[in-house]
């Protein structure tokens, strides 16, 4: 799978989606309204208490926007693809992926590239820029680099876990409940981690590292105290993403090796 071939696939997908432009634009508008409502709910809640665990509204907007922005980047290459993998395995149509002269994982994620996440990127990117303007962050070349690496890492964490869930299709076939669990756990990172008890903080740091998607990058950039990780761990944060994605990919490829067809 080359960048040129990926570009051709994206171009064809774009033409396919824009064939029904009204449907595509209405779907984007609906997503933007939905997430605007989420931001409004959080703002209304914070406006009554001024802050949450010491985090102000612009800081929480920054936190939430990183989570949503990185989800859009990671999910565009993984969510629909891995959610639909269950059907491909169940119906035996996954066999067609194995006869293509390319890596089946890369073919799957590129073939299903989802343009619909442009809505997520638009709303989260806009609020992210606003929050950065509102916050008194002393930007340096190093902090800008850190934010870029954190965004890439957050996207890789989410894509890695969705790939991991997709890999279970080769064993259990039905994986819908795991995606439900994924989104339930991801809801926790919409707020500062200290809001929750020690068990949740440890779970989202050392077992299912969703806190590395947005909480730890935001906390370090905003100079908030993190009771579980010390300041020296700041540069460990961007490394979690590539590791999580590599694990998800390797487990997915192991699942392919165990795949025996619709009746296997």
N, C-alpha and C positions, 0 to 999 in steps of 0.2 A: 504494500500500500504506500504509494508515493504521495507527496503533497499535490502533485499535478492531478493524480487520479482523485484524491480527496476533493480538490477544487471542482472537478467535473461533476462529482456526485452532489456536492452542495449546490452547484448551478442547476442541475436537473431537479433537485428537491425544491429549490426556490421557484422554479417555473411551475412545478406541480402544485405547490401551495398557493401561488398567486393566480392559478387558473380560476380559483374561487376567491377573489379578492375581498368581497364583502364578508364572507365567512371568516377569513383570516384576520381582517382588521377588527371585526367584532369580537373575536376571541381575544385579541390583544387588549382591546378596550376593557373587556370584562375582567381580565387579569389585573390590569392597572387599577381599576376601581376596587377590586377585592383587596389588593395590597395597600392601597391608599386608606381603606377602612381599617386595616390592621395598624397602620401607623397612627391613625386618628384615635383608635382605642387606647393604644399605649400612651399617647400624648395626654388624653383625658385622665388616665389613671395617674400619671406622673404629676399633672397639674394640681391634683388634690393633695399630694404629699411632698411636692417640690423636688424630691429625689427618691431613688430606690437603692438601698444599700450603699449610699454615698455617691451614686451616679446621677447626674442631671439629665434632663431631656435631650440636649444635643449629644451627650455622651452615649446614651442608650440608643438614640437614632443612628449614631455611628456604628455601634455594636450590631444592631439589627440589620443595618444596610450591608455590612460586610457579610453577615450570614446569608442574606438573600442574594447578594451579588455573586458570591462564590457558589451558592446552590445553582443559580442559573447557568454558570459556566460549566460546572461539573455535570449537572443533570442533562444538559443539551447533548452530551455524548454518552449518557448512561441510563437515565431513568426509563424512558419509553422503551429503549432497546432491551433493557434487562427485565422490565415488567412484561413485555410481550414474548420473552424467551420461553416462558412457561408454555404458552400456546404452541410455539414452534416445536418444543420437545414433545409435548403431548400429541400433536398431530403428525409428527414425523417430518415436518417441513424443514427442520434444522439440517437435515441431510444435505439440502441444497447449498448450505453455507460451506460444507466440508469439501465440496468438489470445485470450489472457486480457487484459482491459483494465487490466493493471498491468505494471510493470517486470518482465521475465522473471527477472532475477537475484533481486530481492526476493521474487518469488513462489516461486522455487525454494528459497531458504534458509529462508523462513518456513514453507512447506508441509512441509519435511522437518525442522523443529525437533526435536531429539532429547532426550527427557526422560531417557534412560538415563545421561546424564552427571552425574546427581545423585549417583551413587556416587563419581565422581571428586571432585566438589565436597565431599562429606561427609568423605572420608578426608583429602584434601589440606588442606581448611579446618581440620580438627581439629588436624592436625600443625602447620599454620602458626600457629595460635593458641598451641599449646604452645611452639613454638620462639621466638615473640615474647616469651612470658612468661619463658622461660629465658635469653634473651639480654639483655645489659645495654645496651640502646639508649636513648639520651636522646631521647624523643619530643617533638617540637614540632608545632605546627600545620603547619609547612612540610614536615616529614618524613612526617607522616601523608598530606598531600596528594600528596607524591612517590610514596609507596607505592601509593596509589589510582590515580594516573596511570600508574605502571609496570605495574600489573595490567591496566588497560584496554589499554595499549600492547602488552603481551605477548599478550593475547588477539587483538588486531588483527593482529599480525605473523603468528600462526599461521593465522588465518582468511584473511589476505591470500595467504599462500603456498598454502594449499589451494585458494583460488579461482583462483590462477594455474595450478595443476596441472589444475584442472577445465577451464580455458580451452583447454588443449591437446587436449581431447577433440574440439573442433571442427576440429582439423587432423589429429591422429594417430589419433583415436578411442580407441585403447587407451592407458590412462594408469596402469594398476595398478603398473607398475614405478617410476613417479615417486613414488607414495605410499610404496612400500617405501623408496626413497631418502630421502624426507622423514623418515620415522621413524628410519632409520639415523643421519642427521645430527642429529636431535633428541636421540638418545641421548647425544651428547657433552655437552649442557647439563645432564645429571643430576649433573655433577661440576664443581668449580671449573675454570675455563678454563686456569689455569697448569699443570694436570696434563698437558696435551697440548703438543705441539711448536708452534713458531712458525707453521708453515704452517696448522695447524688453527685457531690463535687468529686469524690474519689472515683465514682463510676465513669463520669464523663471526662476524667483526666487520664486514668490509668487502664481502664478496661475498654471503654468505647470512647475514643479521644475526640469527641465532638467539641469539647471546650477549646481545642486548638484551632477550630475553624474561625472563631471570631473573638471569644472572650479573652484569651491570653494575648493575642496580638493587640487588641484594643486596650487592655489593661496596661500593658507595657508601654504603649505609645502615649497613653494618658497619665502615666505615672501613678496608677492605682496599685495599692498593695494587693498581692496575691498570696494568700495564706498557705497555699499548697506548694506552689513553685516559687523559688527564690529568683531574684533579678538576674542571676547568672544563667538561668535557663531560657532567657529571652531568645537566644539564637538557636535553641533546640526546636522552638515552635515551627519554623518553616520546614524543618526536616521531617516532621511527622507526616506531612502530606505525601511526599514521594514514597515514603516507606509504606504508608497505608495503601496507596494505589498499586505499588509493586506486589504487595501481599494479595490484594484483590485480583489482580491480573493473573498471578501464578496459580491461585486457587481455581480461578475460572478455567485456565488451561488444563489443570489437573482434572477438572470436571469434564472437559471435552474428551479427554483420554478415556474416561469411564463411560462415556455416552455410547449406547449400543443400538440406538434407533428407537422408534415409537414403541416397540414391544419389548425393548431390552430392560 
